[in-house]
Amino acid sequence: MLQTIINAVNDREMLSLAYGSLIHTVEPHAVGVSVATGTHVLWCFQLHAEPLAATQGGMPKAMAVNYIGQGYEWDVFEVAQISRLHALGKYFVNERHGYMRNNKHMSTILAQL
């Protein structure tokens, strides 16, 4: 899983992943080791999130809404808590506004834009 994320950062490939009770579509910007927890983390820009139930037929698709509010697009995911990770074969060109290279919250950076 970690190598898939590293490849996606290096290739600027969008990812789909489950985290908690939501499925997220993200643009991965950096992956490394958190200073705070010592665990692998993914820094990403979220494009879309919807309840896991919506993707499993547990709710009508019309009821599935985007759970990403304005100003909450940036997020950090603990890699060990990610499931259902898929590279989407869709690519992005530019880093998103607000992205910080050499993130001080990571003690080791494995890949970054």
Biopython code that builds the backbone (N, CA, C, O; Angstrom):
import numpy as np
from Bio.PDB.StructureBuilder import StructureBuilder

atoms = [
    (1, "MET", "N", (0.819, -1.191, 0.000)),
    (1, "MET", "CA", (0.000, 0.000, 0.000)),
    (1, "MET", "C", (0.866, 1.260, 0.000)),
    (1, "MET", "O", (0.596, 2.200, -0.748)),
    (2, "LEU", "N", (1.901, 1.280, 0.833)),
    (2, "LEU", "CA", (2.766, 2.453, 0.904)),
    (2, "LEU", "C", (3.405, 2.743, -0.447)),
    (2, "LEU", "O", (3.496, 3.901, -0.855)),
    (3, "GLN", "N", (3.848, 1.699, -1.144)),
    (3, "GLN", "CA", (4.477, 1.912, -2.453)),
    (3, "GLN", "C", (3.481, 2.463, -3.470)),
    (3, "GLN", "O", (3.850, 3.278, -4.315)),
    (4, "THR", "N", (2.237, 2.034, -3.398)),
    (4, "THR", "CA", (1.198, 2.576, -4.286)),
    (4, "THR", "C", (1.038, 4.074, -4.057)),
    (4, "THR", "O", (0.893, 4.836, -5.012)),
    (5, "ILE", "N", (1.062, 4.497, -2.802)),
    (5, "ILE", "CA", (0.928, 5.918, -2.475)),
    (5, "ILE", "C", (2.154, 6.692, -2.946)),
    (5, "ILE", "O", (2.020, 7.772, -3.521)),
    (6, "ILE", "N", (3.340, 6.154, -2.709)),
    (6, "ILE", "CA", (4.573, 6.805, -3.168)),
    (6, "ILE", "C", (4.538, 6.978, -4.682)),
    (6, "ILE", "O", (4.851, 8.051, -5.197)),
    (7, "ASN", "N", (4.157, 5.922, -5.390)),
    (7, "ASN", "CA", (4.069, 5.998, -6.857)),
    (7, "ASN", "C", (3.062, 7.058, -7.292)),
    (7, "ASN", "O", (3.312, 7.810, -8.233)),
    (8, "ALA", "N", (1.925, 7.114, -6.604)),
    (8, "ALA", "CA", (0.887, 8.084, -6.962)),
    (8, "ALA", "C", (1.378, 9.517, -6.753)),
    (8, "ALA", "O", (1.091, 10.390, -7.572)),
    (9, "VAL", "N", (2.103, 9.767, -5.682)),
    (9, "VAL", "CA", (2.667, 11.103, -5.463)),
    (9, "VAL", "C", (3.645, 11.431, -6.581)),
    (9, "VAL", "O", (3.565, 12.498, -7.189)),
    (10, "ASN", "N", (4.562, 10.518, -6.848)),
    (10, "ASN", "CA", (5.577, 10.762, -7.881)),
    (10, "ASN", "C", (4.974, 10.948, -9.268)),
    (10, "ASN", "O", (5.477, 11.737, -10.068)),
    (11, "ASP", "N", (3.893, 10.218, -9.551)),
    (11, "ASP", "CA", (3.255, 10.278, -10.874)),
    (11, "ASP", "C", (2.110, 11.287, -10.946)),
    (11, "ASP", "O", (1.542, 11.510, -12.015)),
    (12, "ARG", "N", (1.771, 11.899, -9.803)),
    (12, "ARG", "CA", (0.634, 12.826, -9.715)),
    (12, "ARG", "C", (-0.668, 12.137, -10.142)),
    (12, "ARG", "O", (-1.465, 12.681, -10.906)),
    (13, "GLU", "N", (-0.847, 10.935, -9.623)),
    (13, "GLU", "CA", (-2.036, 10.150, -9.956)),
    (13, "GLU", "C", (-3.050, 10.208, -8.817)),
    (13, "GLU", "O", (-2.693, 10.020, -7.654)),
    (14, "MET", "N", (-4.295, 10.463, -9.147)),
    (14, "MET", "CA", (-5.351, 10.524, -8.145)),
    (14, "MET", "C", (-5.602, 9.139, -7.546)),
    (14, "MET", "O", (-5.423, 8.112, -8.201)),
    (15, "LEU", "N", (-6.021, 9.148, -6.288)),
    (15, "LEU", "CA", (-6.305, 7.918, -5.558)),
    (15, "LEU", "C", (-7.738, 7.916, -5.047)),
    (15, "LEU", "O", (-8.330, 8.963, -4.787)),
    (16, "SER", "N", (-8.273, 6.716, -4.912)),
    (16, "SER", "CA", (-9.516, 6.496, -4.188)),
    (16, "SER", "C", (-9.146, 5.666, -2.970)),
    (16, "SER", "O", (-8.376, 4.711, -3.076)),
    (17, "LEU", "N", (-9.693, 6.025, -1.811)),
    (17, "LEU", "CA", (-9.359, 5.284, -0.593)),
    (17, "LEU", "C", (-10.488, 5.384, 0.413)),
    (17, "LEU", "O", (-11.250, 6.351, 0.434)),
    (18, "ALA", "N", (-10.576, 4.363, 1.244)),
    (18, "ALA", "CA", (-11.534, 4.379, 2.350)),
    (18, "ALA", "C", (-10.786, 4.772, 3.615)),
    (18, "ALA", "O", (-9.696, 4.274, 3.895)),
    (19, "TYR", "N", (-11.393, 5.671, 4.365)),
    (19, "TYR", "CA", (-10.820, 6.109, 5.641)),
    (19, "TYR", "C", (-11.990, 6.391, 6.563)),
    (19, "TYR", "O", (-12.828, 7.245, 6.269)),
    (20, "GLY", "N", (-12.049, 5.686, 7.661)),
    (20, "GLY", "CA", (-13.219, 5.796, 8.522)),
    (20, "GLY", "C", (-14.432, 5.271, 7.776)),
    (20, "GLY", "O", (-14.388, 4.184, 7.201)),
    (21, "SER", "N", (-15.500, 6.026, 7.782)),
    (21, "SER", "CA", (-16.733, 5.588, 7.119)),
    (21, "SER", "C", (-16.937, 6.247, 5.761)),
    (21, "SER", "O", (-18.028, 6.188, 5.194)),
    (22, "LEU", "N", (-15.870, 6.885, 5.232)),
    (22, "LEU", "CA", (-15.993, 7.587, 3.957)),
    (22, "LEU", "C", (-15.042, 7.037, 2.903)),
    (22, "LEU", "O", (-13.959, 6.544, 3.219)),
    (23, "ILE", "N", (-15.465, 7.129, 1.653)),
    (23, "ILE", "CA", (-14.603, 6.876, 0.497)),
    (23, "ILE", "C", (-14.170, 8.245, -0.025)),
    (23, "ILE", "O", (-15.008, 9.104, -0.302)),
    (24, "HIS", "N", (-12.867, 8.443, -0.156)),
    (24, "HIS", "CA", (-12.306, 9.730, -0.577)),
    (24, "HIS", "C", (-11.666, 9.605, -1.953)),
    (24, "HIS", "O", (-11.064, 8.581, -2.273)),
    (25, "THR", "N", (-11.797, 10.644, -2.758)),
    (25, "THR", "CA", (-11.028, 10.801, -3.988)),
    (25, "THR", "C", (-10.064, 11.944, -3.715)),
    (25, "THR", "O", (-10.482, 13.053, -3.382)),
    (26, "VAL", "N", (-8.752, 11.666, -3.859)),
    (26, "VAL", "CA", (-7.747, 12.645, -3.442)),
    (26, "VAL", "C", (-6.647, 12.811, -4.480)),
    (26, "VAL", "O", (-6.407, 11.941, -5.317)),
    (27, "GLU", "N", (-5.990, 13.960, -4.393)),
    (27, "GLU", "CA", (-4.749, 14.216, -5.107)),
    (27, "GLU", "C", (-3.639, 14.138, -4.063)),
    (27, "GLU", "O", (-3.519, 15.038, -3.232)),
    (28, "PRO", "N", (-2.825, 13.084, -4.086)),
    (28, "PRO", "CA", (-1.770, 12.940, -3.077)),
    (28, "PRO", "C", (-0.630, 13.921, -3.345)),
    (28, "PRO", "O", (-0.142, 14.022, -4.470)),
    (29, "HIS", "N", (-0.212, 14.640, -2.309)),
    (29, "HIS", "CA", (0.857, 15.626, -2.471)),
    (29, "HIS", "C", (2.143, 15.229, -1.754)),
    (29, "HIS", "O", (3.231, 15.598, -2.196)),
    (30, "ALA", "N", (2.036, 14.481, -0.652)),
    (30, "ALA", "CA", (3.238, 14.058, 0.073)),
    (30, "ALA", "C", (2.911, 12.854, 0.941)),
    (30, "ALA", "O", (1.780, 12.677, 1.395)),
    (31, "VAL", "N", (3.928, 12.035, 1.157)),
    (31, "VAL", "CA", (3.800, 10.902, 2.067)),
    (31, "VAL", "C", (5.111, 10.787, 2.834)),
    (31, "VAL", "O", (6.196, 10.946, 2.273)),
    (32, "GLY", "N", (4.987, 10.508, 4.128)),
    (32, "GLY", "CA", (6.188, 10.403, 4.948)),
    (32, "GLY", "C", (5.842, 9.944, 6.347)),
    (32, "GLY", "O", (4.787, 9.355, 6.585)),
    (33, "VAL", "N", (6.752, 10.223, 7.274)),
    (33, "VAL", "CA", (6.596, 9.808, 8.665)),
    (33, "VAL", "C", (6.226, 11.027, 9.508)),
    (33, "VAL", "O", (6.920, 12.043, 9.476)),
    (34, "SER", "N", (5.144, 10.923, 10.252)),
    (34, "SER", "CA", (4.656, 12.013, 11.092)),
    (34, "SER", "C", (5.598, 12.263, 12.264)),
    (34, "SER", "O", (6.031, 11.325, 12.933)),
    (35, "VAL", "N", (5.910, 13.527, 12.507)),
    (35, "VAL", "CA", (6.697, 13.906, 13.680)),
    (35, "VAL", "C", (5.921, 13.554, 14.947)),
    (35, "VAL", "O", (6.502, 13.062, 15.914)),
    (36, "ALA", "N", (4.626, 13.802, 14.947)),
    (36, "ALA", "CA", (3.797, 13.621, 16.139)),
    (36, "ALA", "C", (3.598, 12.162, 16.525)),
    (36, "ALA", "O", (3.628, 11.822, 17.708)),
    (37, "THR", "N", (3.394, 11.292, 15.526)),
    (37, "THR", "CA", (3.019, 9.908, 15.838)),
    (37, "THR", "C", (4.058, 8.866, 15.440)),
    (37, "THR", "O", (4.014, 7.735, 15.924)),
    (38, "GLY", "N", (4.993, 9.233, 14.565)),
    (38, "GLY", "CA", (5.981, 8.267, 14.081)),
    (38, "GLY", "C", (5.414, 7.278, 13.080)),
    (38, "GLY", "O", (6.065, 6.287, 12.746)),
    (39, "THR", "N", (4.206, 7.539, 12.601)),
    (39, "THR", "CA", (3.564, 6.638, 11.642)),
    (39, "THR", "C", (3.590, 7.255, 10.248)),
    (39, "THR", "O", (3.799, 8.458, 10.090)),
    (40, "HIS", "N", (3.377, 6.415, 9.243)),
    (40, "HIS", "CA", (3.306, 6.911, 7.865)),
    (40, "HIS", "C", (2.003, 7.675, 7.668)),
    (40, "HIS", "O", (0.932, 7.225, 8.073)),
    (41, "VAL", "N", (2.118, 8.850, 7.032)),
    (41, "VAL", "CA", (0.942, 9.677, 6.776)),
    (41, "VAL", "C", (0.937, 10.148, 5.330)),
    (41, "VAL", "O", (1.983, 10.317, 4.705)),
    (42, "LEU", "N", (-0.267, 10.353, 4.820)),
    (42, "LEU", "CA", (-0.487, 10.874, 3.475)),
    (42, "LEU", "C", (-1.088, 12.267, 3.595)),
    (42, "LEU", "O", (-2.141, 12.440, 4.207)),
    (43, "TRP", "N", (-0.421, 13.265, 3.010)),
    (43, "TRP", "CA", (-0.952, 14.628, 2.924)),
    (43, "TRP", "C", (-1.588, 14.754, 1.557)),
    (43, "TRP", "O", (-0.929, 14.534, 0.540)),
    (44, "CYS", "N", (-2.861, 15.105, 1.524)),
    (44, "CYS", "CA", (-3.551, 15.114, 0.237)),
    (44, "CYS", "C", (-4.617, 16.198, 0.177)),
    (44, "CYS", "O", (-5.064, 16.731, 1.192)),
    (45, "PHE", "N", (-5.001, 16.497, -1.051)),
    (45, "PHE", "CA", (-6.085, 17.429, -1.329)),
    (45, "PHE", "C", (-7.287, 16.586, -1.714)),
    (45, "PHE", "O", (-7.237, 15.823, -2.679)),
    (46, "GLN", "N", (-8.372, 16.726, -0.956)),
    (46, "GLN", "CA", (-9.568, 15.924, -1.192)),
    (46, "GLN", "C", (-10.460, 16.581, -2.239)),
    (46, "GLN", "O", (-10.773, 17.769, -2.160)),
    (47, "LEU", "N", (-10.854, 15.790, -3.203)),
    (47, "LEU", "CA", (-11.773, 16.269, -4.230)),
    (47, "LEU", "C", (-13.211, 15.892, -3.915)),
    (47, "LEU", "O", (-14.141, 16.635, -4.229)),
    (48, "HIS", "N", (-13.386, 14.730, -3.290)),
    (48, "HIS", "CA", (-14.728, 14.214, -3.037)),
    (48, "HIS", "C", (-14.660, 13.199, -1.904)),
    (48, "HIS", "O", (-13.664, 12.494, -1.742)),
    (49, "ALA", "N", (-15.721, 13.135, -1.132)),
    (49, "ALA", "CA", (-15.869, 12.091, -0.113)),
    (49, "ALA", "C", (-17.348, 11.788, 0.028)),
    (49, "ALA", "O", (-18.188, 12.688, 0.016)),
    (50, "GLU", "N", (-17.648, 10.529, 0.158)),
    (50, "GLU", "CA", (-19.037, 10.120, 0.361)),
    (50, "GLU", "C", (-19.053, 8.907, 1.273)),
    (50, "GLU", "O", (-18.049, 8.205, 1.390)),
    (51, "PRO", "N", (-20.186, 8.654, 1.922)),
    (51, "PRO", "CA", (-20.271, 7.522, 2.841)),
    (51, "PRO", "C", (-19.951, 6.205, 2.138)),
    (51, "PRO", "O", (-20.333, 5.993, 0.987)),
    (52, "LEU", "N", (-19.260, 5.343, 2.830)),
    (52, "LEU", "CA", (-18.927, 4.019, 2.312)),
    (52, "LEU", "C", (-20.186, 3.280, 1.887)),
    (52, "LEU", "O", (-20.164, 2.547, 0.899)),
    (53, "ALA", "N", (-21.276, 3.458, 2.611)),
    (53, "ALA", "CA", (-22.540, 2.781, 2.286)),
    (53, "ALA", "C", (-23.037, 3.154, 0.897)),
    (53, "ALA", "O", (-23.676, 2.340, 0.230)),
    (54, "ALA", "N", (-22.750, 4.373, 0.454)),
    (54, "ALA", "CA", (-23.211, 4.809, -0.870)),
    (54, "ALA", "C", (-22.515, 4.044, -1.980)),
    (54, "ALA", "O", (-23.075, 3.870, -3.062)),
    (55, "THR", "N", (-21.299, 3.588, -1.720)),
    (55, "THR", "CA", (-20.550, 2.860, -2.743)),
    (55, "THR", "C", (-20.827, 1.363, -2.695)),
    (55, "THR", "O", (-20.398, 0.620, -3.578)),
    (56, "GLN", "N", (-21.541, 0.923, -1.668)),
    (56, "GLN", "CA", (-21.841, -0.502, -1.512)),
    (56, "GLN", "C", (-23.317, -0.800, -1.731)),
    (56, "GLN", "O", (-23.788, -1.890, -1.406)),
    (57, "GLY", "N", (-24.040, 0.155, -2.275)),
    (57, "GLY", "CA", (-25.459, -0.064, -2.523)),
    (57, "GLY", "C", (-26.319, 0.088, -1.294)),
    (57, "GLY", "O", (-27.499, -0.263, -1.324)),
    (58, "GLY", "N", (-25.757, 0.605, -0.200)),
    (58, "GLY", "CA", (-26.506, 0.755, 1.040)),
    (58, "GLY", "C", (-27.355, 2.007, 1.108)),
    (58, "GLY", "O", (-28.146, 2.169, 2.038)),
    (59, "MET", "N", (-27.204, 2.893, 0.139)),
    (59, "MET", "CA", (-28.037, 4.092, 0.089)),
    (59, "MET", "C", (-28.180, 4.497, -1.363)),
    (59, "MET", "O", (-27.272, 4.270, -2.163)),
    (60, "PRO", "N", (-29.299, 5.091, -1.711)),
    (60, "PRO", "CA", (-29.472, 5.537, -3.097)),
    (60, "PRO", "C", (-28.390, 6.533, -3.486)),
    (60, "PRO", "O", (-28.039, 7.413, -2.700)),
    (61, "LYS", "N", (-27.862, 6.396, -4.696)),
    (61, "LYS", "CA", (-26.798, 7.275, -5.169)),
    (61, "LYS", "C", (-27.221, 8.738, -5.101)),
    (61, "LYS", "O", (-26.389, 9.610, -4.848)),
    (62, "ALA", "N", (-28.493, 9.014, -5.322)),
    (62, "ALA", "CA", (-28.983, 10.395, -5.275)),
    (62, "ALA", "C", (-28.821, 11.006, -3.886)),
    (62, "ALA", "O", (-28.755, 12.228, -3.756)),
    (63, "MET", "N", (-28.756, 10.172, -2.844)),
    (63, "MET", "CA", (-28.601, 10.677, -1.484)),
    (63, "MET", "C", (-27.140, 10.903, -1.121)),
    (63, "MET", "O", (-26.847, 11.568, -0.127)),
    (64, "ALA", "N", (-26.230, 10.365, -1.905)),
    (64, "ALA", "CA", (-24.806, 10.513, -1.609)),
    (64, "ALA", "C", (-24.371, 11.927, -1.981)),
    (64, "ALA", "O", (-24.496, 12.349, -3.130)),
    (65, "VAL", "N", (-23.867, 12.641, -1.000)),
    (65, "VAL", "CA", (-23.411, 14.009, -1.233)),
    (65, "VAL", "C", (-21.922, 14.095, -0.936)),
    (65, "VAL", "O", (-21.355, 13.224, -0.277)),
    (66, "ASN", "N", (-21.302, 15.152, -1.427)),
    (66, "ASN", "CA", (-19.892, 15.362, -1.147)),
    (66, "ASN", "C", (-19.740, 15.852, 0.292)),
    (66, "ASN", "O", (-20.330, 16.863, 0.672)),
    (67, "TYR", "N", (-18.961, 15.148, 1.079)),
    (67, "TYR", "CA", (-18.776, 15.467, 2.487)),
    (67, "TYR", "C", (-17.589, 16.392, 2.738)),
    (67, "TYR", "O", (-17.208, 16.604, 3.889)),
    (68, "ILE", "N", (-17.003, 16.941, 1.687)),
    (68, "ILE", "CA", (-15.873, 17.849, 1.842)),
    (68, "ILE", "C", (-16.395, 19.275, 1.805)),
    (68, "ILE", "O", (-16.875, 19.739, 0.771)),
    (69, "GLY", "N", (-16.304, 19.967, 2.922)),
    (69, "GLY", "CA", (-16.748, 21.352, 2.971)),
    (69, "GLY", "C", (-15.650, 22.294, 2.512)),
    (69, "GLY", "O", (-14.465, 21.969, 2.586)),
    (70, "GLN", "N", (-16.048, 23.450, 2.043)),
    (70, "GLN", "CA", (-15.082, 24.448, 1.598)),
    (70, "GLN", "C", (-14.150, 24.797, 2.759)),
    (70, "GLN", "O", (-14.596, 25.051, 3.877)),
    (71, "GLY", "N", (-12.862, 24.803, 2.474)),
    (71, "GLY", "CA", (-11.865, 25.080, 3.496)),
    (71, "GLY", "C", (-11.365, 23.835, 4.207)),
    (71, "GLY", "O", (-10.455, 23.916, 5.032)),
    (72, "TYR", "N", (-11.948, 22.683, 3.897)),
    (72, "TYR", "CA", (-11.543, 21.424, 4.532)),
    (72, "TYR", "C", (-10.987, 20.428, 3.516)),
    (72, "TYR", "O", (-10.974, 19.222, 3.762)),
    (73, "GLU", "N", (-10.534, 20.937, 2.383)),
    (73, "GLU", "CA", (-10.062, 20.042, 1.323)),
    (73, "GLU", "C", (-8.744, 19.351, 1.683)),
    (73, "GLU", "O", (-8.534, 18.194, 1.319)),
    (74, "TRP", "N", (-7.861, 20.049, 2.393)),
    (74, "TRP", "CA", (-6.595, 19.439, 2.793)),
    (74, "TRP", "C", (-6.820, 18.507, 3.967)),
    (74, "TRP", "O", (-7.546, 18.836, 4.905)),
    (75, "ASP", "N", (-6.187, 17.330, 3.910)),
    (75, "ASP", "CA", (-6.301, 16.412, 5.038)),
    (75, "ASP", "C", (-5.061, 15.541, 5.124)),
    (75, "ASP", "O", (-4.284, 15.430, 4.175)),
    (76, "VAL", "N", (-4.900, 14.933, 6.276)),
    (76, "VAL", "CA", (-3.796, 14.012, 6.545)),
    (76, "VAL", "C", (-4.416, 12.687, 6.953)),
    (76, "VAL", "O", (-5.250, 12.633, 7.857)),
    (77, "PHE", "N", (-4.005, 11.618, 6.280)),
    (77, "PHE", "CA", (-4.512, 10.289, 6.596)),
    (77, "PHE", "C", (-3.372, 9.415, 7.097)),
    (77, "PHE", "O", (-2.290, 9.399, 6.509)),
    (78, "GLU", "N", (-3.616, 8.690, 8.182)),
    (78, "GLU", "CA", (-2.652, 7.708, 8.655)),
    (78, "GLU", "C", (-2.726, 6.507, 7.713)),
    (78, "GLU", "O", (-3.788, 5.905, 7.556)),
    (79, "VAL", "N", (-1.614, 6.163, 7.097)),
    (79, "VAL", "CA", (-1.600, 5.117, 6.070)),
    (79, "VAL", "C", (-2.136, 3.793, 6.611)),
    (79, "VAL", "O", (-2.844, 3.082, 5.898)),
    (80, "ALA", "N", (-1.814, 3.456, 7.844)),
    (80, "ALA", "CA", (-2.267, 2.184, 8.425)),
    (80, "ALA", "C", (-3.789, 2.109, 8.542)),
    (80, "ALA", "O", (-4.345, 1.015, 8.636)),
    (81, "GLN", "N", (-4.464, 3.249, 8.539)),
    (81, "GLN", "CA", (-5.923, 3.285, 8.663)),
    (81, "GLN", "C", (-6.636, 3.322, 7.312)),
    (81, "GLN", "O", (-7.865, 3.302, 7.258)),
    (82, "ILE", "N", (-5.870, 3.375, 6.224)),
    (82, "ILE", "CA", (-6.444, 3.422, 4.878)),
    (82, "ILE", "C", (-6.790, 2.008, 4.419)),
    (82, "ILE", "O", (-6.038, 1.066, 4.669)),
    (83, "SER", "N", (-7.922, 1.866, 3.754)),
    (83, "SER", "CA", (-8.271, 0.595, 3.110)),
    (83, "SER", "C", (-8.829, 0.906, 1.722)),
    (83, "SER", "O", (-9.038, 2.067, 1.370)),
    (84, "ARG", "N", (-9.063, -0.127, 0.955)),
    (84, "ARG", "CA", (-9.643, 0.010, -0.400)),
    (84, "ARG", "C", (-8.909, 1.043, -1.253)),
    (84, "ARG", "O", (-9.532, 1.857, -1.934)),
    (85, "LEU", "N", (-7.603, 0.998, -1.206)),
    (85, "LEU", "CA", (-6.785, 1.956, -1.949)),
    (85, "LEU", "C", (-6.706, 1.561, -3.411)),
    (85, "LEU", "O", (-6.395, 0.416, -3.740)),
    (86, "HIS", "N", (-6.994, 2.527, -4.298)),
    (86, "HIS", "CA", (-6.919, 2.292, -5.741)),
    (86, "HIS", "C", (-6.342, 3.515, -6.426)),
    (86, "HIS", "O", (-6.774, 4.641, -6.177)),
    (87, "ALA", "N", (-5.356, 3.286, -7.295)),
    (87, "ALA", "CA", (-4.898, 4.343, -8.190)),
    (87, "ALA", "C", (-5.940, 4.456, -9.294)),
    (87, "ALA", "O", (-6.367, 3.444, -9.848)),
    (88, "LEU", "N", (-6.349, 5.671, -9.617)),
    (88, "LEU", "CA", (-7.485, 5.872, -10.519)),
    (88, "LEU", "C", (-7.124, 5.987, -11.991)),
    (88, "LEU", "O", (-8.011, 5.980, -12.844)),
    (89, "GLY", "N", (-5.843, 6.093, -12.304)),
    (89, "GLY", "CA", (-5.473, 6.259, -13.706)),
    (89, "GLY", "C", (-5.818, 7.639, -14.239)),
    (89, "GLY", "O", (-5.811, 7.862, -15.449)),
    (90, "LYS", "N", (-6.118, 8.566, -13.336)),
    (90, "LYS", "CA", (-6.382, 9.967, -13.681)),
    (90, "LYS", "C", (-5.279, 10.787, -13.026)),
    (90, "LYS", "O", (-4.841, 10.480, -11.917)),
    (91, "TYR", "N", (-4.838, 11.821, -13.711)),
    (91, "TYR", "CA", (-3.661, 12.557, -13.262)),
    (91, "TYR", "C", (-3.961, 14.037, -13.102)),
    (91, "TYR", "O", (-4.855, 14.578, -13.753)),
    (92, "PHE", "N", (-3.198, 14.688, -12.221)),
    (92, "PHE", "CA", (-3.310, 16.135, -12.040)),
    (92, "PHE", "C", (-1.959, 16.757, -12.365)),
    (92, "PHE", "O", (-0.922, 16.101, -12.267)),
    (93, "VAL", "N", (-1.982, 18.023, -12.749)),
    (93, "VAL", "CA", (-0.765, 18.685, -13.221)),
    (93, "VAL", "C", (-0.136, 19.553, -12.141)),
    (93, "VAL", "O", (1.058, 19.441, -11.864)),
    (94, "ASN", "N", (-0.931, 20.406, -11.542)),
    (94, "ASN", "CA", (-0.395, 21.400, -10.609)),
    (94, "ASN", "C", (-0.672, 21.024, -9.166)),
    (94, "ASN", "O", (-1.673, 20.380, -8.853)),
    (95, "GLU", "N", (0.235, 21.441, -8.295)),
    (95, "GLU", "CA", (-0.037, 21.285, -6.872)),
    (95, "GLU", "C", (-1.121, 22.278, -6.480)),
    (95, "GLU", "O", (-1.267, 23.330, -7.103)),
    (96, "ARG", "N", (-1.871, 21.941, -5.458)),
    (96, "ARG", "CA", (-2.984, 22.781, -5.012)),
    (96, "ARG", "C", (-2.488, 23.953, -4.163)),
    (96, "ARG", "O", (-1.437, 23.892, -3.526)),
    (97, "HIS", "N", (-3.286, 25.018, -4.181)),
    (97, "HIS", "CA", (-2.975, 26.202, -3.382)),
    (97, "HIS", "C", (-2.879, 25.807, -1.907)),
    (97, "HIS", "O", (-3.733, 25.082, -1.397)),
    (98, "GLY", "N", (-1.863, 26.273, -1.243)),
    (98, "GLY", "CA", (-1.674, 25.973, 0.169)),
    (98, "GLY", "C", (-0.724, 24.825, 0.430)),
    (98, "GLY", "O", (-0.417, 24.529, 1.585)),
    (99, "TYR", "N", (-0.249, 24.166, -0.629)),
    (99, "TYR", "CA", (0.679, 23.052, -0.443)),
    (99, "TYR", "C", (2.037, 23.575, 0.017)),
    (99, "TYR", "O", (2.528, 24.579, -0.498)),
    (100, "MET", "N", (2.644, 22.885, 0.994)),
    (100, "MET", "CA", (3.959, 23.255, 1.514)),
    (100, "MET", "C", (4.940, 22.107, 1.291)),
    (100, "MET", "O", (4.787, 21.034, 1.873)),
    (101, "ARG", "N", (5.943, 22.333, 0.450)),
    (101, "ARG", "CA", (7.010, 21.338, 0.290)),
    (101, "ARG", "C", (7.813, 21.250, 1.585)),
    (101, "ARG", "O", (7.817, 22.177, 2.395)),
    (102, "ASN", "N", (8.489, 20.126, 1.762)),
    (102, "ASN", "CA", (9.338, 19.914, 2.944)),
    (102, "ASN", "C", (8.563, 20.171, 4.235)),
    (102, "ASN", "O", (9.012, 20.903, 5.117)),
    (103, "ASN", "N", (7.408, 19.561, 4.318)),
    (103, "ASN", "CA", (6.482, 19.735, 5.431)),
    (103, "ASN", "C", (7.169, 19.460, 6.766)),
    (103, "ASN", "O", (7.710, 18.376, 6.982)),
    (104, "LYS", "N", (7.144, 20.439, 7.651)),
    (104, "LYS", "CA", (7.812, 20.316, 8.950)),
    (104, "LYS", "C", (7.117, 19.325, 9.875)),
    (104, "LYS", "O", (7.669, 18.960, 10.914)),
    (105, "HIS", "N", (5.913, 18.883, 9.513)),
    (105, "HIS", "CA", (5.188, 17.913, 10.329)),
    (105, "HIS", "C", (5.589, 16.472, 10.008)),
    (105, "HIS", "O", (5.069, 15.532, 10.608)),
    (106, "MET", "N", (6.515, 16.302, 9.058)),
    (106, "MET", "CA", (7.021, 14.973, 8.722)),
    (106, "MET", "C", (8.518, 14.922, 9.015)),
    (106, "MET", "O", (9.280, 15.776, 8.560)),
    (107, "SER", "N", (8.926, 13.918, 9.777)),
    (107, "SER", "CA", (10.353, 13.758, 10.090)),
    (107, "SER", "C", (11.110, 13.164, 8.913)),
    (107, "SER", "O", (12.294, 13.445, 8.723)),
    (108, "THR", "N", (10.433, 12.348, 8.128)),
    (108, "THR", "CA", (11.004, 11.752, 6.919)),
    (108, "THR", "C", (9.980, 11.895, 5.806)),
    (108, "THR", "O", (8.808, 11.564, 5.985)),
    (109, "ILE", "N", (10.422, 12.386, 4.661)),
    (109, "ILE", "CA", (9.534, 12.517, 3.506)),
    (109, "ILE", "C", (9.917, 11.442, 2.497)),
    (109, "ILE", "O", (11.053, 11.405, 2.024)),
    (110, "LEU", "N", (8.978, 10.575, 2.173)),
    (110, "LEU", "CA", (9.232, 9.482, 1.234)),
    (110, "LEU", "C", (8.973, 9.902, -0.206)),
    (110, "LEU", "O", (9.629, 9.413, -1.126)),
    (111, "ALA", "N", (8.017, 10.807, -0.404)),
    (111, "ALA", "CA", (7.715, 11.351, -1.735)),
    (111, "ALA", "C", (6.938, 12.637, -1.536)),
    (111, "ALA", "O", (6.124, 12.748, -0.619)),
    (112, "GLN", "N", (7.194, 13.611, -2.404)),
    (112, "GLN", "CA", (6.460, 14.873, -2.370)),
    (112, "GLN", "C", (6.471, 15.492, -3.751)),
    (112, "GLN", "O", (7.337, 15.190, -4.572)),
    (113, "LEU", "N", (5.507, 16.358, -4.003)),
    (113, "LEU", "CA", (5.479, 17.070, -5.276)),
    (113, "LEU", "C", (6.588, 18.102, -5.280)),
    (113, "LEU", "O", (6.754, 18.825, -6.262)),
]
sb = StructureBuilder()
sb.init_structure("model")
sb.init_model(0)
sb.init_chain("A")
sb.init_seg("    ")
for serial, (resi, resn, name, xyz) in enumerate(atoms, 1):
    if name == "N":
        sb.init_residue(resn, " ", resi, " ")
    sb.init_atom(name, np.array(xyz, "f"), 0.0, 1.0, " ", f" {name:<3s}", serial, name[0])
structure = sb.get_structure()
